[in-house]
Amino acid sequence: MAVVATGFFDGVHLGHRKVIETLVSSARKRGEEAVVITFAQHPRTVLGQDASRLRLLTTLEERVRLIKELGADRVEVLDFTPGLASLSAADYLRDIVIGRFGGTAVVLGYDNRMGSDRLSTDGVREVALSLGLEVIRCEAEGDISSTKIRKAVEEGRLDDAELMLGRKLSQKS
């Protein structure tokens, strides 16, 4: 049995940290595992959405380390393949979150998009509840996103980037 959060989590910024802290806290209260599902490849690289311009904030190894440092019991890394990308939110929740990782609850951030149907947080909530998953919402931690952090780095606004990350940039960023 597990409480699950899923996403790419590039940068493991303050918003991601809030999701993971909510995940860990909820799992501890329930006596379950805190499981984070992330992906080896950024979805944009598989879906071909301006992938050539994408500059990641963290390597896979850094992401896994940062997530574990926040208390996650397990970090499961999936290959983001065209097959995985073709799953609807309902199929992903049923087959991966519940079927593969024993999810009983899912933690959703304020701007989750999930599945080939690109369901919003509210849509994912509806589907999750219909599948018997408890939904734990995590409100926004300011106006923070990996995209905004990448833009700050590109523009040389490293102090702004580090404020959103809640930590110093790594040497690879």
N, C-alpha and C positions, 0 to 999 in steps of 0.2 A: 504494500500500500504506500502511495506516495502523493505528495503535493508537488505539482509540476509547474514550472515556468518555461516557456519556449520562445526562442528568438535568436537573432544573430549576436546581439549584445556587443557590437563593436565599440571599443573604448571602455566598456563597463563604466559609463559615466554616472553622474548622480541620480539620474532617472532610473537607470538599470539597477543601481545599488539599492534604491528604494524597493524596486520589484523583488530583488533577491532577498533583502532583509525581511520583507513581508512574507516571502516564500518560507524562509527559514523559521521565522517566528510562528507561522501558521502550522508548519509541519511539526515543530516541537510541541505545540499545544495539543495536536491530534495524536502524537506518538507515532508519526509516520516519517518516511524519508523525505528530505528536501532534494528534488531532482531538477536540474536545469538541462534542457535539451537545446543544444546549439548546433551550428552547421559548420562543416569544414570549409565550404565555399560560400561566399556571399551570394544570396539569391540573384542579385543583379548580374553576376558573372555568368550564371546559368541561363537567365532569362534574356540576356543580351541588352539590358537597359543601361546604356552608356558605361558599360563595364570597363572600357579602356581608360576612362578618366577616374575610376574609383581608386582612391588611395586609402587603405584601411588604417585605422588608428592603432590597432593592436594585432599582433600575430595570433594564431590559434593558441599557441602555448601560453602567451601572456593572458589571453581571455580566460582560458581554463584556470590558470593560477589565480587571477584576480577573483573569479567567481568562487573558487574553493576557499580563498581567504575570507570571503564574506560568510562562510559557514555552510555552503551547500554540501550535502552528503555525497552526491554524485553529479558529475557533469558528463552527459552523454553527447557525443559528437556524431552527428549523422552526415553522410555525404548528401549535399543538396543536388540531386540529380533531376533530370527532366521528369522522371517517374514520380519522384517526391513532389516536385512542383505541380504535377497534374492532379494531386489529391485535393479534394474539396476540404473545407474546414471540418465538416462533419466526418469525412473519412480519416483525416489526419488525427482528430481527437479520438475517434473510435479505435483506429488501427494502431496508431503510434502511442498516443498519450495513455489511453486506457489499456489497449491490447498488449503493447510491448513493454510499457513501463509501469503498469499497475496504478495509473493515476486515479485518485478519488476526488481531487480538487485541482483546479487550474488557477494560477495567478495571472491576471491580465492587467497590463499597463493601460494608460489612458489612450494610447494611439496604436494599439495592436491592429495588425492586418494579418489575416490568416487564410491559407488555402488558395486554390486556384480561383475560387470565387471572391477572393480578397475581402472577406467579411471584416467589417469594423468591429471594434470592441463590443458594441451592443449586439451585433449579429452573432459573434462568437459566443457571447454570454447565452443567448437564446438557444443556440445549437448545443452548447455544453450542458445546459440544464436539461434539455430533452434527452441527453445521453446519460443522465444521472450524475454528472460531474458537479460538484459544488464550485461556484465561481467566487473568487476573492479578487475584488477590484483594488487597484492601487492608483491613487490619484497622482496627477502630474507633480513633478518636482521642478517647478519653474518652467521656463520655456527652453528646454534642453533637448537636443537631438544629436545623434552622431553626425548627421549632415551639417548641422550648424557648427559643430566642433571642427569638422574637416574644413569648412569654409574659413573659420577663424585661423586655422593653421596655415591654409593656403595664402591668406591675406597677411600673415605675419603677426596676428593678434594672439600671441602665445599665452599671455596672461588671461585673456578671455577664455581661451580653450581650456586652460588649466582650472579656471574657476568652474566651468561646466563639468569637467572630468572629476573634480574634487581631489586631484592629485597632480603631481608633475607629469609632464609628457615623457614617454620613454624615449630613448635615443633613436629608436627606429621610426618614430612618428614624424 
